[in-house]
Amino acid sequence: MAKKDEQNDSTRRRRRQSQTADWGSAEPELLSELIQRITARDGAIRFGYTTDGGAYSVGIYGDGKPFTEFLPGTADVNDWLTGFIEDYG
């Protein structure tokens, strides 16, 4: 069993090393605007990554049924945030 666990750990490390999603590349003004719009509706927002680190994940709570949006790490996060903000306009 230990051999399989070691293989899984090794696979996860390799995936994370090729991570392309990085919230640090998002424009702070867009993040702030999205947070303001979600919370103005008594909602909450969660920012994260997929388990392999290759995609962004954003969870929205309090706007009906909770849901999570995913965006490939290679996509333009700022364009995506702008669209998300427009959805909550």
C-alpha positions as CSV (number, residue, x, y, z in Angstrom):
1,M,0.0,0.0,0.0
2,A,2.9,2.4,0.8
3,K,4.1,2.1,-2.8
4,K,0.8,3.3,-4.2
5,D,0.7,6.2,-1.8
6,E,4.2,7.2,-2.8
7,Q,3.2,7.1,-6.5
8,N,0.1,9.3,-5.8
9,D,2.2,11.8,-3.9
10,S,4.8,11.9,-6.8
11,T,2.0,12.4,-9.3
12,R,0.5,15.3,-7.3
13,R,3.9,17.0,-7.0
14,R,4.5,16.8,-10.8
15,R,1.1,18.3,-11.5
16,R,1.7,21.2,-9.1
17,Q,5.1,21.9,-10.6
18,S,3.4,22.6,-13.9
19,Q,0.9,24.8,-12.3
20,T,-0.2,27.7,-14.5
21,A,-3.0,29.2,-12.4
22,D,-1.8,32.1,-10.3
23,W,-4.2,34.5,-8.5
24,G,-1.2,36.8,-8.2
25,S,-1.6,37.7,-11.8
26,A,-5.2,38.9,-11.3
27,E,-5.7,42.7,-11.2
28,P,-6.4,43.7,-7.6
29,E,-9.1,46.2,-8.6
30,L,-11.0,43.4,-10.4
31,L,-10.8,41.1,-7.3
32,S,-11.9,43.9,-5.1
33,E,-14.9,44.8,-7.4
34,L,-16.0,41.2,-7.5
35,I,-15.8,40.8,-3.7
36,Q,-17.8,44.0,-3.3
37,R,-20.6,42.9,-5.7
38,I,-20.9,39.4,-4.2
39,T,-20.9,40.6,-0.6
40,A,-23.4,43.5,-1.4
41,R,-25.9,40.6,-2.1
42,D,-25.1,39.1,1.3
43,G,-23.0,36.4,-0.4
44,A,-19.6,35.0,0.2
45,I,-16.8,34.1,-2.2
46,R,-13.9,31.6,-2.0
47,F,-10.8,31.7,-4.2
48,G,-8.7,28.7,-4.8
49,Y,-7.2,26.2,-7.2
50,T,-8.1,22.7,-8.4
51,T,-6.4,19.9,-6.6
52,D,-3.7,19.6,-9.3
53,G,-3.1,23.4,-9.3
54,G,-3.8,23.8,-13.0
55,A,-7.0,25.8,-12.8
56,Y,-8.6,28.5,-10.8
57,S,-11.7,27.8,-8.7
58,V,-14.2,30.3,-7.3
59,G,-17.0,29.3,-5.0
60,I,-20.0,31.5,-4.6
61,Y,-22.3,31.1,-1.5
62,G,-25.5,32.9,-0.7
63,D,-26.7,33.5,-4.2
64,G,-29.1,30.6,-4.4
65,K,-27.5,27.2,-4.4
66,P,-23.7,27.4,-3.7
67,F,-21.6,26.7,-6.8
68,T,-18.0,26.6,-7.9
69,E,-16.7,28.0,-11.2
70,F,-13.5,26.7,-12.7
71,L,-11.2,28.4,-15.2
72,P,-8.2,26.8,-16.9
73,G,-4.9,28.2,-15.6
74,T,-3.9,29.2,-19.2
75,A,-7.0,31.4,-19.6
76,D,-6.9,35.2,-19.1
77,V,-8.0,35.5,-15.5
78,N,-8.7,39.3,-15.8
79,D,-11.1,38.8,-18.7
80,W,-12.8,36.1,-16.8
81,L,-13.1,38.3,-13.7
82,T,-14.5,41.1,-15.8
83,G,-17.2,38.8,-17.1
84,F,-18.0,37.6,-13.6
85,I,-18.3,41.2,-12.4
86,E,-20.7,42.0,-15.2
87,D,-22.9,39.0,-14.2
88,Y,-23.3,40.6,-10.8
89,G,-23.8,44.1,-12.1
